[in-house]
Amino acid sequence: MSSVKLCSVKLNDGFFMPMLGFGTSAPNKVAKSEVEEAVMKAIDVGYRHFDSAYLYLNEEEIGRAIQKKIADGSVKREDVFYTSKVWGTFLRPELVRTSLEISLRKLQLNYVDLYLIRIPVLLKPGEELFPKDEHGELIFDTVDLCATWEVECHPYLNQSKLLEFCKSQDIVLTAYAALGSNSGKEWLSKNNPVLLEDPVLSAIAARHRRTPAQVALRYQLQRGVVALAKSFNEERMRENFQVRDFQLTPDDMESLDSLNRNIRYFVDPLFSRHPDFPFSDEC
Ligand SMILES: NC(=O)c1ccc[n+]([C@@H]2O[C@H](COP(=O)([O-])OP(=O)(O)OC[C@H]3O[C@@H](n4cnc5c(N)ncnc54)[C@H](OP(=O)(O)O)[C@@H]3O)[C@@H](O)[C@H]2O)c1
C-alpha cells in the first residue's frame, strides 16, 4: 500500500480519498498565477488531494501545475485526487456533463476523482441523471449516491450531528474552512472571532509544541473528517501538512468539542435571505 493510501479514507464507491486536502480558493485580488505556483509547491510538500471548482476560475492554472509535476516525474495522475464542483447554473441534467467537460478541458485531465454539487439544496433536478428501475423508481436513495459532503467545519462549528448522520450512512464528511478561513474573502463574515487565536486551541497547541492550525487540522483527522487547508505560503503549507505525527488526547478532543458555538464564517447574503435557507439551524 502506498503512503498516499495509508493517510486516506475509503469512500462508499470503493475509491480512496487522502484525509488532508489542499484548498485552492483565494480572494479575487490574488493573481491566478499564484495558484499554479502553490499547487506545484504543494505537490512537492506531499499534498495529493486538491479541492477546486468551476466557480474558482483557477482550473486552467491547477491543470497546468498538475501536468508539469506529472511531466517532471514528481507524481502520476493516479496519485492525485482532484475534486471539482458543478456550479448552480449547470444543474439541469443535460448541462452537468457540459460543465464537467469544460472543467476537464481546462484541467487537461480525462477524469476528476470527485465531482461535487456546489449548491446541494438543488439536488433534486440532478436525480434525473441517476439510474432507475423498470418502474421508474430511483435504484438508490440520493443519499446513498453521495460519497462525501463538504461543509464548513471547524471547532467553532464542529457539525457533530451531521458527522454522526454521515457516519451512519457511510458518507465521509469533508471540512472546509477547517482553519477558520480568515482569508480576507469578500463574502466572509467580518465580526466573528479568529479561530486560530482561540485560547483553548492555543493552549493545546503549546502543550503539544504544535501550532493552532496543526491542532485544528489534527482535530478533524481524529474525528474521521477529511480536512481541507488553503495556504499559498510554503512555510504554512508545510506546517499544515505536518499533522500526522502527533496525537491529541481524549481530553484535548473534549476541550475542542466544547468550543462549538455555531459560528459560520461563510454566510452568503444572497442565499441567507432565501426562506428555505437551511444553515441558520443549530448544528
Ligand atoms: N465546498 C464549498 O462550498 C467550499 C467553500 C469554501 C471553501 N472550500 C474549499 O476549502 C478550502 C479551504 O477553505 P478556506 O480557504 O476558506 O479556509 P482555510 O483553509 O480555513 O483558511 C485559509 C486561510 O488561513 C491562512 N492559513 C493557512 N494556513 C495557516 C497557518 N498554518 N497559520 C495561519 N494562517 C494560515 C491562509 O493564508 P495563507 O494562504 O496566506 O497562508 C488563508 O488566509 C478552500 O480553499 C476551498 O478549496 C469549499
The ligand as an SDF file (V2000), in Angstrom:
LIG
                    3D

 48 52  0  0  0  0  0  0  0  0999 V2000
  -17.4860   23.4930   -0.9480 N   0  0  0  0  0  0  0  0  0  0  0  0
  -17.5450   24.7570   -0.5970 C   0  0  0  0  0  0  0  0  0  0  0  0
  -18.6140   25.3870   -0.6120 O   0  0  0  0  0  0  0  0  0  0  0  0
  -16.2990   25.4570   -0.1400 C   0  0  0  0  0  0  0  0  0  0  0  0
  -16.4070   26.6940    0.4570 C   0  0  0  0  0  0  0  0  0  0  0  0
  -15.2620   27.3060    0.9040 C   0  0  0  0  0  0  0  0  0  0  0  0
  -14.0360   26.6900    0.7460 C   0  0  0  0  0  0  0  0  0  0  0  0
  -13.9270   25.4820    0.1330 N   0  0  0  0  0  0  0  0  0  0  0  0
  -12.6190   24.8110   -0.0640 C   0  0  0  0  0  0  0  0  0  0  0  0
  -11.9740   24.7050    1.2080 O   0  0  0  0  0  0  0  0  0  0  0  0
  -10.6750   25.3100    1.1300 C   0  0  0  0  0  0  0  0  0  0  0  0
  -10.2830   25.8460    2.4850 C   0  0  0  0  0  0  0  0  0  0  0  0
  -11.1500   26.8840    2.9180 O   0  0  0  0  0  0  0  0  0  0  0  0
  -10.6660   28.3950    3.0400 P   0  0  0  0  0  0  0  0  0  0  0  0
   -9.6180   28.6330    2.0070 O   0  0  0  0  0  0  0  0  0  0  0  0
  -11.8150   29.2870    3.0450 O   0  0  0  0  0  0  0  0  0  0  0  0
  -10.0990   28.4990    4.5040 O   0  0  0  0  0  0  0  0  0  0  0  0
   -8.9790   27.8290    5.4560 P   0  0  0  0  0  0  0  0  0  0  0  0
   -8.1900   26.7690    4.7770 O   0  0  0  0  0  0  0  0  0  0  0  0
   -9.6740   27.5210    6.7170 O   0  0  0  0  0  0  0  0  0  0  0  0
   -8.0650   29.0810    5.7620 O   0  0  0  0  0  0  0  0  0  0  0  0
   -7.2900   29.7090    4.7880 C   0  0  0  0  0  0  0  0  0  0  0  0
   -6.6540   30.9780    5.3960 C   0  0  0  0  0  0  0  0  0  0  0  0
   -5.8370   30.6240    6.5050 O   0  0  0  0  0  0  0  0  0  0  0  0
   -4.4910   31.0780    6.2610 C   0  0  0  0  0  0  0  0  0  0  0  0
   -3.6210   30.0000    6.7740 N   0  0  0  0  0  0  0  0  0  0  0  0
   -3.3680   28.7990    6.1890 C   0  0  0  0  0  0  0  0  0  0  0  0
   -2.5570   28.0590    6.9530 N   0  0  0  0  0  0  0  0  0  0  0  0
   -2.2780   28.8010    8.0420 C   0  0  0  0  0  0  0  0  0  0  0  0
   -1.4910   28.5720    9.1910 C   0  0  0  0  0  0  0  0  0  0  0  0
   -0.8150   27.4440    9.3520 N   0  0  0  0  0  0  0  0  0  0  0  0
   -1.4240   29.5590   10.1320 N   0  0  0  0  0  0  0  0  0  0  0  0
   -2.0990   30.7160    9.9730 C   0  0  0  0  0  0  0  0  0  0  0  0
   -2.8750   31.0050    8.8980 N   0  0  0  0  0  0  0  0  0  0  0  0
   -2.9640   30.0360    7.9410 C   0  0  0  0  0  0  0  0  0  0  0  0
   -4.3780   31.2600    4.7640 C   0  0  0  0  0  0  0  0  0  0  0  0
   -3.4710   32.2830    4.4300 O   0  0  0  0  0  0  0  0  0  0  0  0
   -2.1260   31.9940    3.5290 P   0  0  0  0  0  0  0  0  0  0  0  0
   -2.5870   31.4630    2.2040 O   0  0  0  0  0  0  0  0  0  0  0  0
   -1.5180   33.3500    3.4450 O   0  0  0  0  0  0  0  0  0  0  0  0
   -1.2860   31.0130    4.3090 O   0  0  0  0  0  0  0  0  0  0  0  0
   -5.7980   31.7140    4.4160 C   0  0  0  0  0  0  0  0  0  0  0  0
   -5.9400   33.0950    4.6770 O   0  0  0  0  0  0  0  0  0  0  0  0
  -10.8430   26.3700    0.0320 C   0  0  0  0  0  0  0  0  0  0  0  0
   -9.6040   26.8270   -0.4490 O   0  0  0  0  0  0  0  0  0  0  0  0
  -11.6800   25.6180   -0.9680 C   0  0  0  0  0  0  0  0  0  0  0  0
  -10.8650   24.7350   -1.7370 O   0  0  0  0  0  0  0  0  0  0  0  0
  -15.0540   24.8500   -0.2830 C   0  0  0  0  0  0  0  0  0  0  0  0
  1  2  1  0
  2  3  2  0
  2  4  1  0
  4  5  1  0
  4 48  2  0
  5  6  2  0
  6  7  1  0
  7  8  2  0
  8  9  1  0
  8 48  1  0
  9 10  1  0
  9 46  1  0
 10 11  1  0
 11 12  1  0
 11 44  1  0
 12 13  1  0
 13 14  1  0
 14 15  2  0
 14 16  1  0
 14 17  1  0
 17 18  1  0
 18 19  2  0
 18 20  1  0
 18 21  1  0
 21 22  1  0
 22 23  1  0
 23 24  1  0
 23 42  1  0
 24 25  1  0
 25 26  1  0
 25 36  1  0
 26 27  1  0
 26 35  1  0
 27 28  2  0
 28 29  1  0
 29 30  1  0
 29 35  2  0
 30 31  1  0
 30 32  2  0
 32 33  1  0
 33 34  2  0
 34 35  1  0
 36 37  1  0
 36 42  1  0
 37 38  1  0
 38 39  2  0
 38 40  1  0
 38 41  1  0
 42 43  1  0
 44 45  1  0
 44 46  1  0
 46 47  1  0
M  CHG  2   8   1  16  -1
M  END
$$$$
